[in-house]
Amino acid sequence: MTFLGDFQANPTGASPYMVLTCFDELLTTKGIMLLRGDLISHLSEDEGFVLMNQLLDGYLNDGLYEQIK
């Protein structure tokens, strides 16, 4: 994840502020997926937590997912 302004200014060179990695190895056997969030710069741990939760809410909540489409 990066700031929109940074991406618009330089799409290939925009620095990430947070990286989310999905581990889906347990999805078929246990029905769960692990998610790891790494803060790169400029975000506090609390800000990263809120950002990750908002992203997950957008994809997991049917009403909010309509806005993403």
Summary of the structure (lengths in Angstrom):
residues: 69
radius of gyration: 14.2
end to end distance: 18.3
largest distance: 43.1
contacts: 144
relative contact order: 0.15
helix: 48%
strand: 17%
